Amino acid sequence: MILITHVAFAFISIVFVSYTAFSPSKIKLRITYFLTLGTILSGLIMLFIHPAHLGQACVSGVLYLGFMIIISMIARRRLAIIKQSVR
């Protein structure tokens, strides 16, 4: 059950952060952060249940976090540009 939740959080967060990068808003960024946190927490729970997969989990987690951070930064910059152009 936790694996399904983890995969769902990860997939939805990747799709949603991509959508947020194209159409940024403060609410969408917060939802992205919540989904990312859910993915990380469910991954940590699975890691405690099956600690033998530590190496694979770390590599996957770093790649996932790197992607999420980079795309979130792009979305934040685009949002800042949009807010500046409105003023």
trRosetta pair geometry for C-beta under 8 A, 3 or more apart (Angstrom, degrees):
i j d omega theta_ij theta_ji phi_ij phi_ji
1 4 5.9 -53 -155 33 34 110
1 5 6.5 32 150 -16 65 107
2 5 5.5 -54 -149 39 37 114
2 6 6.1 41 151 -24 68 106
2 42 5.9 178 -175 -161 88 95
2 45 5.7 -120 -161 107 144 125
2 46 5.7 177 122 -72 124 91
2 49 7.3 135 60 -3 153 155
3 6 5.6 -53 -145 36 31 114
3 7 6.3 26 158 -14 65 106
3 46 6.6 92 -82 -105 70 135
4 7 6.0 -56 -145 40 28 107
4 8 6.1 29 155 -19 63 110
5 8 5.7 -58 -146 38 27 112
5 9 6.3 28 156 -19 65 106
5 38 7.9 -108 160 167 97 106
5 42 5.3 -151 108 -127 103 147
6 9 5.9 -54 -148 36 27 109
6 10 6.3 24 155 -17 63 109
6 39 6.5 92 -156 -142 66 61
6 42 3.9 -166 -89 126 83 126
6 43 5.9 117 -142 -66 124 63
6 46 6.1 -17 -56 -26 158 138
7 10 5.7 -56 -145 39 31 111
7 11 6.1 27 159 -16 67 109
8 11 6.0 -56 -141 39 27 106
8 12 6.0 20 163 -12 64 113
9 12 6.2 -62 -142 43 23 106
9 13 5.9 21 161 -20 63 114
9 35 5.8 174 -165 -167 80 75
9 38 4.3 -142 -136 112 139 109
9 39 4.2 -171 121 -74 116 74
9 42 5.9 144 24 19 147 141
10 13 6.0 -59 -143 37 23 108
10 14 6.4 21 159 -18 62 107
10 39 4.7 107 -76 -127 69 126
10 64 6.6 -62 -139 -137 109 138
11 14 6.0 -58 -150 35 28 108
11 15 6.4 21 156 -12 64 109
12 15 5.9 -59 -147 42 31 108
12 16 5.8 25 157 -17 68 114
12 35 5.8 -126 102 -146 98 135
13 16 5.7 -57 -137 42 29 109
13 17 6.0 27 163 -19 66 106
13 32 6.5 105 -154 -149 83 63
13 35 3.5 174 -91 131 98 120
13 36 5.4 135 -159 -67 146 59
13 38 7.5 -179 -56 59 128 101
13 39 5.6 -82 8 -31 152 134
13 68 6.7 -8 146 -108 118 122
14 17 6.2 -51 -140 35 25 105
14 18 6.5 27 156 -18 59 107
14 64 8.0 -87 -73 -144 108 87
14 67 7.1 5 -119 123 97 134
14 68 7.6 -92 -93 -81 64 87
15 18 5.9 -61 -156 35 29 112
15 19 6.5 28 150 -17 65 107
16 19 5.5 -53 -148 38 35 113
16 20 6.1 38 151 -22 67 106
16 28 7.3 -163 172 -166 96 90
16 31 6.4 -101 167 117 143 111
16 32 5.8 -168 116 -93 108 79
16 35 6.1 107 53 13 143 165
17 20 5.3 -50 -143 37 35 116
17 21 6.5 45 153 -28 64 98
17 32 4.8 96 -89 -137 84 124
17 35 7.9 -143 -42 74 94 131
17 36 7.8 59 -61 -59 131 109
17 67 8.0 124 90 134 148 88
17 68 5.9 -147 -74 -133 170 71
17 71 4.7 91 147 108 115 132
17 72 6.1 -60 -146 -65 118 75
17 75 7.0 -119 -166 -27 73 143
18 21 5.8 -46 -153 25 32 114
18 22 7.2 21 152 -9 60 104
18 71 6.6 -53 -81 -161 52 148
19 22 6.1 -65 -159 40 34 105
19 23 6.4 -31 165 40 71 99
19 28 7.4 -122 105 -160 94 133
20 23 6.9 -85 -133 70 27 62
20 24 5.6 60 172 -106 72 63
20 25 7.5 -109 -141 32 86 65
20 28 4.2 172 -114 144 104 121
20 29 6.2 135 -172 -74 140 56
20 31 7.8 -176 -76 66 133 101
20 32 5.4 -63 -5 -53 164 135
20 71 7.6 100 72 145 100 103
20 72 7.6 8 100 -110 134 60
20 75 4.7 12 130 -124 96 150
21 24 6.8 14 -125 -65 19 95
21 71 5.2 -78 -63 -171 131 91
21 74 5.1 23 -136 99 108 116
21 75 4.6 -97 -95 -71 54 90
21 78 6.9 107 -166 12 54 147
23 28 7.3 122 101 -33 79 172
24 28 6.4 -150 -151 69 43 129
24 29 6.8 32 -160 -51 91 102
24 75 4.3 154 -102 -171 117 82
24 76 7.2 -177 -156 -71 147 22
24 78 4.8 140 1 88 139 107
24 79 3.9 -111 124 -63 132 94
24 82 6.9 179 68 8 105 140
25 28 4.6 91 55 8 84 105
25 29 7.0 -150 90 -7 43 85
25 79 6.8 152 -94 -114 19 119
26 29 5.8 -55 -152 35 32 111
26 30 6.6 31 152 -18 65 105
26 79 7.1 125 -61 -166 62 149
27 30 5.7 -55 -152 36 32 111
27 31 6.4 33 151 -19 66 104
28 31 5.6 -51 -147 36 34 112
28 32 6.4 40 151 -22 64 103
28 75 7.4 -118 106 -178 113 140
29 32 5.4 -51 -150 34 34 116
29 33 6.5 35 151 -20 65 102
29 72 6.6 101 -142 -151 92 93
29 75 6.0 171 -90 118 98 128
29 76 6.6 79 -115 -78 145 81
29 79 7.2 -55 -40 -31 133 158
30 33 5.6 -50 -149 34 35 112
30 34 6.4 37 151 -20 65 103
31 34 5.6 -53 -150 36 34 114
31 35 6.3 32 153 -17 66 105
32 35 5.8 -55 -147 38 30 109
32 36 6.3 30 154 -19 64 107
32 68 7.4 167 169 -162 104 99
32 72 6.0 171 125 -101 141 105
32 75 7.5 112 1 57 167 164
33 36 5.7 -54 -146 37 31 112
33 37 6.3 33 154 -20 64 106
33 72 7.6 86 -70 -129 78 144
34 37 5.7 -54 -148 36 30 112
34 38 6.4 32 152 -20 63 105
35 38 5.6 -51 -149 35 32 115
35 39 6.5 35 152 -20 64 103
36 39 5.7 -53 -151 34 33 112
36 40 6.4 30 153 -16 66 106
36 65 7.6 97 -166 -114 116 68
36 68 5.1 124 -110 -178 128 155
36 72 8.0 -34 -40 -56 153 141
37 40 5.7 -55 -146 38 32 110
37 41 6.1 28 157 -16 67 108
38 41 5.9 -55 -141 39 28 108
38 42 6.2 22 162 -13 64 109
39 42 6.1 -59 -144 40 26 105
39 43 6.2 28 155 -20 62 110
39 64 6.9 -131 139 156 140 143
40 43 5.6 -58 -149 37 28 114
40 44 6.4 30 154 -20 64 105
40 61 7.2 86 -119 -147 77 110
40 65 7.5 58 -86 -82 113 107
41 44 5.7 -52 -148 34 32 112
41 45 6.5 35 152 -20 64 102
42 45 5.5 -48 -149 34 36 115
42 46 6.5 35 152 -16 65 103
43 46 5.8 -54 -148 39 32 109
43 47 6.2 37 151 -24 65 106
43 57 6.4 149 -180 -161 104 108
43 61 5.9 141 152 -94 157 113
44 47 5.4 -51 -145 33 33 115
44 48 6.6 32 155 -17 65 102
45 48 6.0 -56 -153 35 31 108
45 49 6.5 28 150 -17 64 107
46 49 5.5 -56 -147 38 36 112
46 50 6.2 -20 169 32 72 100
46 53 7.9 -35 137 68 99 132
46 57 7.5 -178 96 -112 104 134
47 50 7.0 -78 -133 67 23 66
47 51 6.3 58 168 -103 65 57
47 53 7.1 -122 -118 77 66 91
47 54 6.6 79 -154 -101 105 66
47 57 5.2 140 -94 160 108 171
48 51 6.7 11 -133 -66 25 91
50 53 5.2 27 123 11 108 112
51 54 5.9 11 -178 -52 65 104
53 56 5.0 -54 -174 50 84 112
53 57 5.3 90 124 -30 90 104
54 57 5.7 -63 -144 40 26 111
54 58 6.2 26 161 -22 65 108
55 58 5.9 -56 -148 33 27 109
55 59 6.6 21 158 -13 63 106
56 59 6.0 -57 -149 38 31 108
56 60 6.2 25 157 -12 66 112
57 60 5.9 -60 -144 44 28 108
57 61 5.8 29 158 -21 65 114
58 61 5.7 -56 -139 39 25 112
58 62 6.2 25 161 -19 63 107
59 62 6.0 -56 -147 35 26 108
59 63 6.5 23 156 -14 62 108
60 63 5.9 -59 -149 39 30 110
60 64 6.1 29 154 -19 66 110
61 64 5.7 -54 -143 39 30 112
61 65 6.1 26 159 -15 66 109
62 65 5.9 -54 -141 41 28 108
62 66 6.1 33 157 -23 62 108
63 66 5.7 -54 -145 35 27 114
63 67 6.5 27 156 -17 62 106
64 67 5.9 -58 -153 36 28 109
64 68 6.3 22 155 -15 65 111
65 68 5.7 -58 -143 41 32 110
65 69 6.0 31 159 -20 68 108
66 69 5.9 -57 -143 37 26 109
66 70 6.3 22 160 -16 63 109
67 70 6.1 -60 -147 38 26 107
67 71 6.2 13 163 -7 65 112
68 71 6.3 -61 -142 44 26 102
68 72 5.9 27 159 -20 64 113
69 72 5.8 -58 -142 39 26 111
69 73 6.3 29 157 -22 63 106
70 73 5.8 -55 -151 33 28 111
70 74 6.7 29 151 -18 62 104
71 74 5.5 -49 -150 34 37 115
71 75 6.4 38 151 -19 66 103
72 75 5.5 -53 -148 37 34 113
72 76 6.3 36 152 -20 66 104
73 76 5.7 -51 -145 36 32 111
73 77 6.4 32 155 -17 64 105
74 77 5.9 -56 -150 37 30 110
74 78 6.3 28 154 -17 65 108
75 78 5.7 -56 -147 39 31 111
75 79 6.3 33 153 -21 64 106
76 79 5.6 -54 -147 36 31 113
76 80 6.4 34 153 -20 64 104
77 80 5.6 -52 -149 34 33 113
77 81 6.5 33 152 -19 65 104
78 81 5.6 -52 -149 35 34 112
78 82 6.4 35 152 -20 65 105
79 82 5.6 -53 -148 36 33 113
79 83 6.3 31 154 -18 66 106
80 83 5.8 -54 -146 37 30 110
80 84 6.3 30 155 -19 64 107
81 84 5.8 -56 -147 37 30 111
81 85 6.3 26 156 -17 65 108
82 85 6.0 -59 -147 38 29 107
82 86 6.6 32 153 -25 63 105
83 86 5.8 -53 -151 28 32 114
83 87 7.1 33 154 -22 62 100
84 87 6.1 -52 -156 26 35 109
